[in-house]
Amino acid sequence: MNLRLLNQPHLAFQLKLLWNGLAGAVKPIIKHPKGKIKIIPAEIGVWMIGHATVLINFYGTTILTDPVFINWLPFPRRITAAGYLADELPNIDYLLISHAHLDHLNKRSLRQLSGKTKKLVVPVRCSDLVAGLGFRHIIEVDWETTHALPEFTLHSFKPIHWGERYPWQRKNRGYNSYLLQKKNKTIFFCGDSAYGELFKKIGQQSRIDLALLPIGAYAPGSLRRVHMDPFDAMEAFSDLAATYFVPIHWGNFRLSLESPEEPPRILERLSQITKTTEQIYILKNGESINFGEIQSD
């Protein structure tokens, strides 16, 4: 998250965030066991690496989102270790970057992947940030565009967020959500967004089989102008009419004032209330889910 303070009580918010970050820096980083990565061409699989970093097997096409493997952003430090490191991943067909914020576009992590990535997809006016990192094929994607790639079709949308990397820069950088289509199946990767009409619009245009939606970094409440809390994410899940929902953007970096454990705890309770527990998979770093052949309604 780019630490623009969104009209909050600046000093109080900064001090609380700083205190939480310093307190967390002296605690050991949590490490979860990891499963083996096996790419099965006939199936859809998801491996949680952490925050917005997810490895997707889309019927044999490997896609990695917003890779961050490092422990420091530079601030704050990680709470939970990345589920996998770059050298533990298979070759990547497409690396998707949603926007240029430091917890989504990390140059050190990207440099580790350049030798094993075929194509890098970034929002418009972001290619300057990845130039010189070793990627041979970079695709810039604007809002509301469709790209018929050899392996799948990529649609891009404008989320409710913003794209500047630093507060003092004014480059009008893009920021995207992505919809991937292959073999009549769809995967929606939100990146960062607040809740809004975007999700109903996408749900009306396409049948969504799997939605990767953010659920963290929402406290104090003014942050919900650019992020979703679990209640918002459930509304987005409903608007999308998605078959499955895997939450992202929680439990790795303390970028706001809610406890790291709060977002998944609330989401789990909401799934029980709405009787969607068999559709929502809350994955810890290193965990995965294999959907096989998704049966859509």
N, C-alpha and C positions, 0 to 999 in steps of 0.2 A: 504493500500500500504506500502510495506517495503521501507523505505526512502533511498535506495541506489540511488546515484545521476546520474548514467548513463552518465558519462563524460560531465556533464553540467558545466557551470561556477558555481562551488560549492557555493561560498560565496554569490553571488548575488541571486541564486535560493533559498538558505536556508533563507536568510534575507527576501525575498519577501514572502515566504511561512510562515515564522514565523510572519511577520507583518500581513498578512491576517488572520492567526489563532488567534492572539491576538485581532485584531479588531473584529473578529467574536465572540470571547468569551464574549464580553460585550453586545452583542445583544441578545434579547430574542429568544429562540428556536421556530421555526415555528411549529405550530400544525395544522394538517388537520383533518377534520371529518373522522370517520371511519365507514364502513358498517358492517353489521352482517356477520359472517362467517357461511355458511351453506354448508355442504358437501353432494352433490347429487351424488350417485354412478353412475348414467347414463350419467354424464357430465364431462367436463374438465373445471376447474376454476382456476384462478390465483388471489391472493391477494398480493398487494405490501406492504411490510413491510418497505423496504428502503435499499438503496445501492444495495448489491447483495442478500439481504434477501427476498425471495419470498416463499409464501405458495402456493403449487400446489395441487389441487384435480385432480388426474389422474384416473378417473372412480372409485372413492371410495378409492383409495390409497392416503394417505396424505404424501406429500414430502415437506421438508423444506430445503432451500439452504442457506449456509453461514450465519448462524444467528448472528446478532449483534444488541442488544437492548440497550446497554449502550450509554451514552452521550459523553464519552471521550475514546479515543483509547489507550493510554492516551492523545495524542495530534494529531490532533486538536479536538476541541469540535464539536459536531453535529450542523448542521445548521437547520435541520428539524427533529422533533421527530419521533421515530419509529412508524409506523402505528399501530402496535399491540405489546404488551408485551408478554412475555412467558406464563404468566398465563391466557391470553386471547385466546390462541391458542388451537385447538383440540389436541387429542393425535396424535403423529407423527409416521407414519410407517417407514419412512426412512428420515434420516437427511444427506444431502450431503454436504461435504466440498470440495471445489475446490482446495484450497492450503492454506499454513500456514501463510500467511501475516496477520498482526494484524487486518485489516479491513475485513477479511474473516473467520479467525479462532480465535474466541474470547472466552477465557476460562470461563469468568464470565457468558457470555450468554449461553454457552454450559451447564454449571453446572445447570442452571435453567431449562434445558430441559431434563436432564438425566432421570428423573422419569416418563416422558411421551413419551419417544422415544423407539421404538422397536429396530431399528438398525441404527448404525452410520457408514457412509461410508467416508473414508479418503484416500488421496493419499498414495502411498508407503512411508515408513520411516517417517510417521507422527503419528503413533499410540502412540508413547511416549508422545506426547503433550496432548493427551486426556485421557491417563491412569490416574486413580484416580478421574475422574470427575463423576463417577457413572454409566457409560454406560455398559450394560451387553453384548452387541453383537456389536463388532467393525469389520468392513471389510476393509482391505487395498486393494486398486485398483491401478494397474500399467497401463501405456499407452497401447493402442491398445489391450485391453482385453475385453472379453464379459462375463457377469455374468447372468446366468438364475436364477433370484430371483423368489420366489414364486408368487409375485404380478406383476412383469414386468421384462423385459430384460434390463440390463444396459450395455452400451458400453462406453468405455473411450478413450479419445484422448489426444494428447500432444498439448496444445495451445502454442502460442508464448509469453512466459512469463518466470518466474523463481519461485523457491519454497522456498528459504532460508528465515527463519523467522527473523533473525538478521544478519547484515553484517559480524559480527565476527564469525558466525557459518558456518561450512562447513559439513553439514550432507547429502548433495545431496538429499534433500527432493523432493518428487514428486509434480506435479501440473497438474491438470486435467480439461478437459471439458467433459461433460457427455451427452450421448444420451439415452433417455428413450423410450422404446417401449412397448405398451400394446394395445390389441384389434386393431391391424393394424394401430395405430396412434403413432406419435413420437413427443417428446419434446426435444429440444436441449438447455441445460444450458451451456453457454460458460464459466462462471467464468470470469477470466481476460485473455485477449489476444490482441496482435496486429493483424492487418489484414495480411492474407497470403493465401497460397494455401490450407491450412487446410480446409477452408470452401467449396471450390469447390470440394475437395475430399469427404467430408462428404455428400454434396449435390448430388454427383454422386452415392454414395453408398446407400443412403436412401432418401425416401421422407419425408421432414420435415413439420410437421403441425404447430408447434409453436416454435419459436426461442426466447430465452432470451439472448440478446446481450448487452454488455457494450458500453456506449457512452461517458463516462467522464474520467477525469484525463489525458489529452493529451497535456497540455501546460506547458512549452515550447515544441516545436515540437519534441525534442529528446525523450520525453516520449512515442511517437508513436512507438517506438521500442518495447514496451511492452503493450501498450493500444491502443484502437481505438477511433477516434473522430467520430462524426455522419456521415461524408462522408465515412469513412472506414466501419462503421457498416452497412450503406446502401449497400455497395459493398458486404459485408458478407451475408446480407439478400438476395441479388440477387443470389450470388453463391450457397447458400443453397437451393434456390428456395422454401423458406418456405411460407406457407400459411399466417401465422400471425407472427408479430414481437412485442415483449414487451421489451422496453429498460430498462436496469438496470445500476447501477454504476454511478449515477449522483445525484446531489442536496442534499446530506446528510452530507458528510465530504469534506472539501476543501483540497484536496490532491495535487492540482496543481494550475496553475495560471489563467486558464479561469474562468469566473464568473459562479456561480452555475446555473444560468438561461440560459446560452448560449447553452449547449448541447441539451436540449429539444426544444428550439426555432429553432435551425438549423434543427433538425430532422423533426419538424413539417413542415418547409418550404420545405425540400427535399421531404417529402411525398406528398405535394401538386404538386410539379414540376413533380414527377414521377407517379402521379395519384395512389398512394398507401395508401391514407388516410383511406380507409376502411379495410386495413390490418395491420396498425400500431396503437397500443394503448399505449399512453404515460400516465402511471398511477402515480398519486401522492401517497404518503404514505397513507395507509388506503383505497385506492380505489381498485376495483376489476373488473374483466371481466369474464363472464361465456360464454364459447364457445358452450355449448350444444354439439351437434354432429357436429364436424368439417367436412365440405365438401371439400375435396381436389380435385385439378384439375387432 
